């Protein structure tokens, strides 16, 4: 099947036209619509779960930066009615099934307690598909996403149960060691992964940390 083309770029910036072209020809975008997922990112979590067995029936899951909710949908399906999923975002997010949706900043001091209360206990899995707003300067953008990932790690250490897991997004840039070293101290296994749904031309990758050593202080 031939690639679809954007009919006209009149009035659009080149970057906008390229984005539309990519969306039209992205099989994950089409499949997400077919399955009713709120975003194509749902397939990234599905593929990470298939590889690392992250989501357990009856599990307690926190989804940081959840909006629009693609990862939350996958988590809800996997944990089933006996599980709990808490979706957290500073932005407003439409309600989703049995998930508890909290509009708050996970960096707030009160956030860990509020999220543990919503879970009715510690988390088995903390997910973060968050990305800091970019400024167009590669090294600066990399440091900003790294700082966000480090903050998510600190949060995960506050709410995870022993043996729990943490997944976060990074972009390759040479400074990942600053995050990987403390993660290796607090988790039994720490691995890099680039799911197939992550676009080939993107430097995006995911850190999958499993086997949380309970009581560790980052």
C-alpha atoms as an extended CHARMM CRD file, in Angstrom:
* protein
*
       218  EXT
         1         1  UNK       CA              0.0000000000        0.0000000000        0.0000000000  PROA      1               0.0000000000
         2         2  UNK       CA              1.4310000000        3.3820000000       -1.0020000000  PROA      2               0.0000000000
         3         3  UNK       CA              2.1860000000        5.9680000000        1.6390000000  PROA      3               0.0000000000
         4         4  UNK       CA             -0.4600000000        8.6090000000        2.2960000000  PROA      4               0.0000000000
         5         5  UNK       CA              0.5060000000       12.2070000000        1.6510000000  PROA      5               0.0000000000
         6         6  UNK       CA             -0.7250000000       15.4070000000        3.2280000000  PROA      6               0.0000000000
         7         7  UNK       CA             -2.7000000000       17.1170000000        0.4390000000  PROA      7               0.0000000000
         8         8  UNK       CA             -1.5460000000       20.6410000000        1.1030000000  PROA      8               0.0000000000
         9         9  UNK       CA              1.0070000000       22.2670000000        3.3070000000  PROA      9               0.0000000000
        10        10  UNK       CA             -0.2540000000       25.7900000000        2.5880000000  PROA      10              0.0000000000
        11        11  UNK       CA             -0.1080000000       27.8480000000        5.7690000000  PROA      11              0.0000000000
        12        12  UNK       CA              1.6320000000       25.0750000000        7.7280000000  PROA      12              0.0000000000
        13        13  UNK       CA              5.1740000000       25.0040000000        8.9980000000  PROA      13              0.0000000000
        14        14  UNK       CA              7.3850000000       22.2700000000        7.5660000000  PROA      14              0.0000000000
        15        15  UNK       CA              7.5420000000       20.5450000000       10.9560000000  PROA      15              0.0000000000
        16        16  UNK       CA              3.7330000000       20.4200000000       11.1670000000  PROA      16              0.0000000000
        17        17  UNK       CA              3.4530000000       18.9140000000        7.6820000000  PROA      17              0.0000000000
        18        18  UNK       CA              6.0790000000       16.2930000000        8.5050000000  PROA      18              0.0000000000
        19        19  UNK       CA              4.2410000000       15.3820000000       11.7290000000  PROA      19              0.0000000000
        20        20  UNK       CA              0.9480000000       14.9690000000        9.8560000000  PROA      20              0.0000000000
        21        21  UNK       CA              2.6530000000       12.8780000000        7.1700000000  PROA      21              0.0000000000
        22        22  UNK       CA              4.1420000000       10.6090000000        9.8190000000  PROA      22              0.0000000000
        23        23  UNK       CA              0.8120000000       10.2330000000       11.6410000000  PROA      23              0.0000000000
        24        24  UNK       CA             -0.9980000000        9.2740000000        8.4390000000  PROA      24              0.0000000000
        25        25  UNK       CA              1.5340000000        6.5350000000        7.7030000000  PROA      25              0.0000000000
        26        26  UNK       CA              2.0610000000        5.2140000000       11.2210000000  PROA      26              0.0000000000
        27        27  UNK       CA              0.4970000000        1.7470000000       11.6470000000  PROA      27              0.0000000000
        28        28  UNK       CA              0.3960000000        2.1840000000       15.4360000000  PROA      28              0.0000000000
        29        29  UNK       CA             -1.7550000000        5.3030000000       15.0980000000  PROA      29              0.0000000000
        30        30  UNK       CA             -4.2630000000        3.3700000000       12.9970000000  PROA      30              0.0000000000
        31        31  UNK       CA             -4.2000000000        0.3580000000       15.3200000000  PROA      31              0.0000000000
        32        32  UNK       CA             -4.6600000000        2.5730000000       18.3870000000  PROA      32              0.0000000000
        33        33  UNK       CA             -7.8180000000        4.0340000000       16.8380000000  PROA      33              0.0000000000
        34        34  UNK       CA             -9.0330000000        0.5390000000       15.9660000000  PROA      34              0.0000000000
        35        35  UNK       CA             -8.5510000000       -0.7290000000       19.5270000000  PROA      35              0.0000000000
        36        36  UNK       CA             -9.8620000000        2.4190000000       21.1870000000  PROA      36              0.0000000000
        37        37  UNK       CA             -6.5730000000        3.4060000000       22.8230000000  PROA      37              0.0000000000
        38        38  UNK       CA             -6.1810000000        7.0620000000       23.6400000000  PROA      38              0.0000000000
        39        39  UNK       CA             -2.6560000000        7.1490000000       22.2080000000  PROA      39              0.0000000000
        40        40  UNK       CA             -0.2380000000        5.0530000000       20.1470000000  PROA      40              0.0000000000
        41        41  UNK       CA              2.0120000000        5.0110000000       23.2240000000  PROA      41              0.0000000000
        42        42  UNK       CA             -0.1730000000        2.1990000000       24.5670000000  PROA      42              0.0000000000
        43        43  UNK       CA              1.7660000000       -0.1930000000       22.3210000000  PROA      43              0.0000000000
        44        44  UNK       CA              5.0680000000        0.7890000000       23.9280000000  PROA      44              0.0000000000
        45        45  UNK       CA              3.8240000000       -0.4040000000       27.3030000000  PROA      45              0.0000000000
        46        46  UNK       CA              2.2610000000       -3.5210000000       25.7810000000  PROA      46              0.0000000000
        47        47  UNK       CA              5.6110000000       -4.4190000000       24.2150000000  PROA      47              0.0000000000
        48        48  UNK       CA              7.5690000000       -3.6700000000       27.3910000000  PROA      48              0.0000000000
        49        49  UNK       CA              5.1400000000       -5.8370000000       29.3680000000  PROA      49              0.0000000000
        50        50  UNK       CA              5.4240000000       -8.6630000000       26.8480000000  PROA      50              0.0000000000
        51        51  UNK       CA              9.1980000000       -8.6050000000       27.2540000000  PROA      51              0.0000000000
        52        52  UNK       CA              9.5070000000       -8.0530000000       31.0140000000  PROA      52              0.0000000000
        53        53  UNK       CA              6.1910000000       -9.2910000000       32.4880000000  PROA      53              0.0000000000
        54        54  UNK       CA              5.5550000000       -6.0060000000       34.2880000000  PROA      54              0.0000000000
        55        55  UNK       CA              1.8080000000       -6.0480000000       34.8510000000  PROA      55              0.0000000000
        56        56  UNK       CA              0.2940000000       -8.6500000000       37.1640000000  PROA      56              0.0000000000
        57        57  UNK       CA             -3.3640000000       -9.5040000000       37.7680000000  PROA      57              0.0000000000
        58        58  UNK       CA             -4.4030000000       -7.8020000000       41.0080000000  PROA      58              0.0000000000
        59        59  UNK       CA             -1.3820000000       -5.4810000000       40.9280000000  PROA      59              0.0000000000
        60        60  UNK       CA             -1.2180000000       -1.8780000000       42.0950000000  PROA      60              0.0000000000
        61        61  UNK       CA              0.0700000000        0.5100000000       39.4120000000  PROA      61              0.0000000000
        62        62  UNK       CA              0.9220000000        4.2190000000       39.3540000000  PROA      62              0.0000000000
        63        63  UNK       CA              1.0210000000        5.9280000000       35.9510000000  PROA      63              0.0000000000
        64        64  UNK       CA              2.9050000000        9.2480000000       36.1880000000  PROA      64              0.0000000000
        65        65  UNK       CA              2.2190000000       11.8180000000       33.4960000000  PROA      65              0.0000000000
        66        66  UNK       CA             -0.6960000000        9.6640000000       32.4450000000  PROA      66              0.0000000000
        67        67  UNK       CA             -2.6420000000       11.9860000000       30.1270000000  PROA      67              0.0000000000
        68        68  UNK       CA             -4.1710000000       11.2460000000       27.6850000000  PROA      68              0.0000000000
        69        69  UNK       CA             -4.3010000000        7.7490000000       29.1840000000  PROA      69              0.0000000000
        70        70  UNK       CA             -2.9330000000        5.1490000000       26.7700000000  PROA      70              0.0000000000
        71        71  UNK       CA             -0.7070000000        3.5130000000       29.3890000000  PROA      71              0.0000000000
        72        72  UNK       CA             -3.4860000000        3.6730000000       31.9690000000  PROA      72              0.0000000000
        73        73  UNK       CA             -5.7720000000        1.7220000000       29.6330000000  PROA      73              0.0000000000
        74        74  UNK       CA             -3.1870000000       -1.0260000000       29.1910000000  PROA      74              0.0000000000
        75        75  UNK       CA             -2.5500000000       -1.2140000000       32.9320000000  PROA      75              0.0000000000
        76        76  UNK       CA             -6.2690000000       -1.4420000000       33.7370000000  PROA      76              0.0000000000
        77        77  UNK       CA             -6.7660000000       -4.3030000000       31.3000000000  PROA      77              0.0000000000
        78        78  UNK       CA             -3.7890000000       -6.1910000000       32.7070000000  PROA      78              0.0000000000
        79        79  UNK       CA             -4.4060000000       -5.8870000000       36.4570000000  PROA      79              0.0000000000
        80        80  UNK       CA             -8.0920000000       -6.6900000000       36.1280000000  PROA      80              0.0000000000
        81        81  UNK       CA            -10.8920000000       -5.9380000000       38.5900000000  PROA      81              0.0000000000
        82        82  UNK       CA             -8.8240000000       -7.0420000000       41.5950000000  PROA      82              0.0000000000
        83        83  UNK       CA             -6.0660000000       -4.5330000000       40.8150000000  PROA      83              0.0000000000
        84        84  UNK       CA             -5.7700000000       -0.7990000000       41.2760000000  PROA      84              0.0000000000
        85        85  UNK       CA             -4.4740000000        1.8230000000       38.8590000000  PROA      85              0.0000000000
        86        86  UNK       CA             -3.8070000000        5.4450000000       39.8000000000  PROA      86              0.0000000000
        87        87  UNK       CA             -3.2700000000        7.8630000000       36.9090000000  PROA      87              0.0000000000
        88        88  UNK       CA             -1.4360000000       11.0460000000       37.8850000000  PROA      88              0.0000000000
        89        89  UNK       CA             -0.9690000000       14.1530000000       35.7660000000  PROA      89              0.0000000000
        90        90  UNK       CA             -0.6490000000       17.8760000000       36.3020000000  PROA      90              0.0000000000
        91        91  UNK       CA             -3.0120000000       18.2150000000       33.3330000000  PROA      91              0.0000000000
        92        92  UNK       CA             -6.6860000000       17.3470000000       33.3890000000  PROA      92              0.0000000000
        93        93  UNK       CA             -7.4280000000       13.8290000000       32.1740000000  PROA      93              0.0000000000
        94        94  UNK       CA            -10.8150000000       12.3950000000       31.2870000000  PROA      94              0.0000000000
        95        95  UNK       CA            -12.0930000000        9.6570000000       33.6310000000  PROA      95              0.0000000000
        96        96  UNK       CA            -11.2070000000        6.1200000000       32.6660000000  PROA      96              0.0000000000
        97        97  UNK       CA            -13.0570000000        3.0740000000       33.9340000000  PROA      97              0.0000000000
        98        98  UNK       CA            -11.9410000000        1.8670000000       37.3340000000  PROA      98              0.0000000000
        99        99  UNK       CA             -8.7600000000        3.9630000000       37.3720000000  PROA      99              0.0000000000
       100       100  UNK       CA             -8.3620000000        6.6820000000       39.9960000000  PROA      100             0.0000000000
       101       101  UNK       CA             -7.3920000000        9.8570000000       38.1550000000  PROA      101             0.0000000000
       102       102  UNK       CA             -5.5390000000       12.4470000000       40.2400000000  PROA      102             0.0000000000
       103       103  UNK       CA             -4.7960000000       15.8850000000       38.8380000000  PROA      103             0.0000000000
       104       104  UNK       CA             -1.7160000000       16.8490000000       40.7960000000  PROA      104             0.0000000000
       105       105  UNK       CA              2.0300000000       17.3750000000       40.5540000000  PROA      105             0.0000000000
       106       106  UNK       CA              3.8020000000       14.2040000000       41.6590000000  PROA      106             0.0000000000
       107       107  UNK       CA              6.6040000000       16.4310000000       42.9810000000  PROA      107             0.0000000000
       108       108  UNK       CA              4.3110000000       17.8860000000       45.6570000000  PROA      108             0.0000000000
       109       109  UNK       CA              5.2860000000       16.7520000000       49.1490000000  PROA      109             0.0000000000
       110       110  UNK       CA              1.7960000000       15.3830000000       49.7700000000  PROA      110             0.0000000000
       111       111  UNK       CA              1.6710000000       13.4030000000       46.4950000000  PROA      111             0.0000000000
       112       112  UNK       CA              3.2040000000       10.0980000000       47.6960000000  PROA      112             0.0000000000
       113       113  UNK       CA              0.7980000000        9.8340000000       50.6320000000  PROA      113             0.0000000000
       114       114  UNK       CA             -2.2090000000       10.7280000000       48.4530000000  PROA      114             0.0000000000
       115       115  UNK       CA             -1.2330000000        8.1110000000       45.8860000000  PROA      115             0.0000000000
       116       116  UNK       CA             -0.6090000000        5.3740000000       48.4730000000  PROA      116             0.0000000000
       117       117  UNK       CA             -4.0420000000        6.1410000000       49.9080000000  PROA      117             0.0000000000
       118       118  UNK       CA             -5.6320000000        5.8320000000       46.4450000000  PROA      118             0.0000000000
       119       119  UNK       CA             -3.8350000000        2.4990000000       45.9470000000  PROA      119             0.0000000000
       120       120  UNK       CA             -4.7790000000        1.3150000000       49.4360000000  PROA      120             0.0000000000
       121       121  UNK       CA             -1.1680000000        0.2990000000       49.9520000000  PROA      121             0.0000000000
       122       122  UNK       CA              2.2400000000        0.4260000000       48.2510000000  PROA      122             0.0000000000
       123       123  UNK       CA              2.6520000000        0.1910000000       44.4830000000  PROA      123             0.0000000000
       124       124  UNK       CA              3.8720000000       -2.8710000000       42.6080000000  PROA      124             0.0000000000
       125       125  UNK       CA              4.7800000000       -0.8460000000       39.5360000000  PROA      125             0.0000000000
       126       126  UNK       CA              5.4860000000        2.8330000000       38.8650000000  PROA      126             0.0000000000
       127       127  UNK       CA              5.3240000000        3.9190000000       35.2260000000  PROA      127             0.0000000000
       128       128  UNK       CA              6.6190000000        7.1780000000       33.7870000000  PROA      128             0.0000000000
       129       129  UNK       CA              6.2450000000        8.0640000000       30.1250000000  PROA      129             0.0000000000
       130       130  UNK       CA              6.8120000000       11.7230000000       30.9670000000  PROA      130             0.0000000000
       131       131  UNK       CA              8.9610000000       14.0180000000       28.8550000000  PROA      131             0.0000000000
       132       132  UNK       CA             10.0090000000       17.5270000000       29.8520000000  PROA      132             0.0000000000
       133       133  UNK       CA              9.0940000000       20.3550000000       27.4350000000  PROA      133             0.0000000000
       134       134  UNK       CA             11.9090000000       20.7850000000       24.9330000000  PROA      134             0.0000000000
       135       135  UNK       CA             13.7470000000       24.0270000000       24.2030000000  PROA      135             0.0000000000
       136       136  UNK       CA             15.4470000000       22.8680000000       20.9980000000  PROA      136             0.0000000000
       137       137  UNK       CA             18.9260000000       22.5900000000       22.4660000000  PROA      137             0.0000000000
       138       138  UNK       CA             19.8230000000       18.8590000000       22.4950000000  PROA      138             0.0000000000
       139       139  UNK       CA             22.0880000000       18.8000000000       25.5510000000  PROA      139             0.0000000000
       140       140  UNK       CA             19.7330000000       20.9980000000       27.5700000000  PROA      140             0.0000000000
       141       141  UNK       CA             16.7200000000       18.9190000000       26.5590000000  PROA      141             0.0000000000
       142       142  UNK       CA             18.5690000000       15.7420000000       27.5370000000  PROA      142             0.0000000000
       143       143  UNK       CA             19.4110000000       17.0970000000       30.9880000000  PROA      143             0.0000000000
       144       144  UNK       CA             15.8000000000       18.1590000000       31.5290000000  PROA      144             0.0000000000
       145       145  UNK       CA             14.3980000000       14.7210000000       30.7320000000  PROA      145             0.0000000000
       146       146  UNK       CA             17.1190000000       13.1520000000       32.8770000000  PROA      146             0.0000000000
       147       147  UNK       CA             16.1670000000       15.3820000000       35.8200000000  PROA      147             0.0000000000
       148       148  UNK       CA             12.5220000000       14.3700000000       35.3810000000  PROA      148             0.0000000000
       149       149  UNK       CA             13.4700000000       10.6840000000       35.3280000000  PROA      149             0.0000000000
       150       150  UNK       CA             15.5350000000       11.1220000000       38.4940000000  PROA      150             0.0000000000
       151       151  UNK       CA             12.5680000000       12.7770000000       40.2040000000  PROA      151             0.0000000000
       152       152  UNK       CA             10.3330000000        9.8890000000       39.1260000000  PROA      152             0.0000000000
       153       153  UNK       CA             12.8690000000        7.4530000000       40.5870000000  PROA      153             0.0000000000
       154       154  UNK       CA             12.8370000000        9.2850000000       43.9340000000  PROA      154             0.0000000000
       155       155  UNK       CA              9.0540000000        9.1530000000       43.9020000000  PROA      155             0.0000000000
       156       156  UNK       CA              9.0150000000        5.4430000000       43.0290000000  PROA      156             0.0000000000
       157       157  UNK       CA             11.3140000000        4.6830000000       45.9700000000  PROA      157             0.0000000000
       158       158  UNK       CA              8.7420000000        6.2860000000       48.2790000000  PROA      158             0.0000000000
       159       159  UNK       CA              5.7280000000        4.3240000000       47.0900000000  PROA      159             0.0000000000
       160       160  UNK       CA              6.9960000000        0.9440000000       45.8130000000  PROA      160             0.0000000000
       161       161  UNK       CA              6.6270000000       -2.3070000000       47.7060000000  PROA      161             0.0000000000
       162       162  UNK       CA              9.7060000000       -4.5520000000       48.0250000000  PROA      162             0.0000000000
       163       163  UNK       CA             10.1350000000       -6.4490000000       44.7670000000  PROA      163             0.0000000000
       164       164  UNK       CA              8.3330000000       -3.7480000000       42.7960000000  PROA      164             0.0000000000
       165       165  UNK       CA              9.2920000000       -2.3250000000       39.4060000000  PROA      165             0.0000000000
       166       166  UNK       CA              9.8780000000        1.0720000000       37.8340000000  PROA      166             0.0000000000
       167       167  UNK       CA              9.7510000000        2.0550000000       34.1580000000  PROA      167             0.0000000000
       168       168  UNK       CA             10.7030000000        5.4910000000       32.8700000000  PROA      168             0.0000000000
       169       169  UNK       CA             11.4580000000        7.2020000000       29.5910000000  PROA      169             0.0000000000
       170       170  UNK       CA             14.8430000000        8.6710000000       28.7270000000  PROA      170             0.0000000000
       171       171  UNK       CA             16.5250000000       10.0410000000       25.6340000000  PROA      171             0.0000000000
       172       172  UNK       CA             20.0050000000        8.9090000000       24.7170000000  PROA      172             0.0000000000
       173       173  UNK       CA             22.5100000000       11.6480000000       25.3570000000  PROA      173             0.0000000000
       174       174  UNK       CA             25.4810000000       10.4040000000       27.3220000000  PROA      174             0.0000000000
       175       175  UNK       CA             24.4540000000       11.3460000000       30.8710000000  PROA      175             0.0000000000
       176       176  UNK       CA             22.2790000000        8.3100000000       31.6470000000  PROA      176             0.0000000000
       177       177  UNK       CA             24.9090000000        6.9610000000       34.0510000000  PROA      177             0.0000000000
       178       178  UNK       CA             23.7900000000        9.5480000000       36.6060000000  PROA      178             0.0000000000
       179       179  UNK       CA             20.4410000000        7.7620000000       36.7790000000  PROA      179             0.0000000000
       180       180  UNK       CA             21.5950000000        4.1940000000       36.1730000000  PROA      180             0.0000000000
       181       181  UNK       CA             24.0240000000        4.0190000000       39.0830000000  PROA      181             0.0000000000
       182       182  UNK       CA             21.4830000000        4.7780000000       41.8420000000  PROA      182             0.0000000000
       183       183  UNK       CA             18.9030000000        2.5870000000       40.1220000000  PROA      183             0.0000000000
       184       184  UNK       CA             21.3170000000       -0.3460000000       40.2120000000  PROA      184             0.0000000000
       185       185  UNK       CA             21.7100000000        0.1810000000       43.9460000000  PROA      185             0.0000000000
       186       186  UNK       CA             17.9760000000        0.1010000000       44.5590000000  PROA      186             0.0000000000
       187       187  UNK       CA             16.8270000000       -2.5460000000       42.0680000000  PROA      187             0.0000000000
       188       188  UNK       CA             18.0290000000       -6.0890000000       41.3930000000  PROA      188             0.0000000000
       189       189  UNK       CA             17.8270000000       -5.6810000000       37.5980000000  PROA      189             0.0000000000
       190       190  UNK       CA             18.1450000000       -2.5260000000       35.4920000000  PROA      190             0.0000000000
       191       191  UNK       CA             17.8910000000       -2.7080000000       31.7070000000  PROA      191             0.0000000000
       192       192  UNK       CA             17.5370000000       -0.4960000000       28.6350000000  PROA      192             0.0000000000
       193       193  UNK       CA             14.7410000000       -1.1750000000       26.1770000000  PROA      193             0.0000000000
       194       194  UNK       CA             13.4890000000        0.3570000000       22.9520000000  PROA      194             0.0000000000
       195       195  UNK       CA             10.0900000000       -1.1080000000       22.0750000000  PROA      195             0.0000000000
       196       196  UNK       CA              9.1990000000       -1.5150000000       18.4190000000  PROA      196             0.0000000000
       197       197  UNK       CA              6.4760000000        1.1170000000       18.7740000000  PROA      197             0.0000000000
       198       198  UNK       CA              9.1170000000        3.7010000000       19.6330000000  PROA      198             0.0000000000
       199       199  UNK       CA              9.8800000000        5.4540000000       16.3650000000  PROA      199             0.0000000000
       200       200  UNK       CA             13.1780000000        4.3850000000       14.8030000000  PROA      200             0.0000000000
       201       201  UNK       CA             14.3270000000        7.9690000000       14.2590000000  PROA      201             0.0000000000
       202       202  UNK       CA             13.7740000000        8.8600000000       17.9240000000  PROA      202             0.0000000000
       203       203  UNK       CA             16.5080000000        8.7260000000       20.5750000000  PROA      203             0.0000000000
       204       204  UNK       CA             13.8260000000        7.6540000000       23.0580000000  PROA      204             0.0000000000
       205       205  UNK       CA             14.4940000000        4.6150000000       25.1980000000  PROA      205             0.0000000000
       206       206  UNK       CA             13.1050000000        3.1650000000       28.4060000000  PROA      206             0.0000000000
       207       207  UNK       CA             14.7470000000        2.1040000000       31.6320000000  PROA      207             0.0000000000
       208       208  UNK       CA             13.1650000000       -0.9940000000       33.1650000000  PROA      208             0.0000000000
       209       209  UNK       CA             14.1440000000       -1.5500000000       36.8100000000  PROA      209             0.0000000000
       210       210  UNK       CA             12.8060000000       -4.6200000000       38.6080000000  PROA      210             0.0000000000
       211       211  UNK       CA             13.2410000000       -6.1430000000       42.0620000000  PROA      211             0.0000000000
       212       212  UNK       CA             13.0520000000       -3.0490000000       44.2560000000  PROA      212             0.0000000000
       213       213  UNK       CA             15.1040000000       -3.4310000000       47.4120000000  PROA      213             0.0000000000
       214       214  UNK       CA             12.5770000000       -2.2280000000       49.9620000000  PROA      214             0.0000000000
       215       215  UNK       CA             13.7400000000        0.3670000000       52.4120000000  PROA      215             0.0000000000
       216       216  UNK       CA             16.3660000000        1.7840000000       50.0830000000  PROA      216             0.0000000000
       217       217  UNK       CA             16.8400000000        5.5440000000       50.2780000000  PROA      217             0.0000000000
       218       218  UNK       CA             17.7910000000        7.1500000000       46.9670000000  PROA      218             0.0000000000
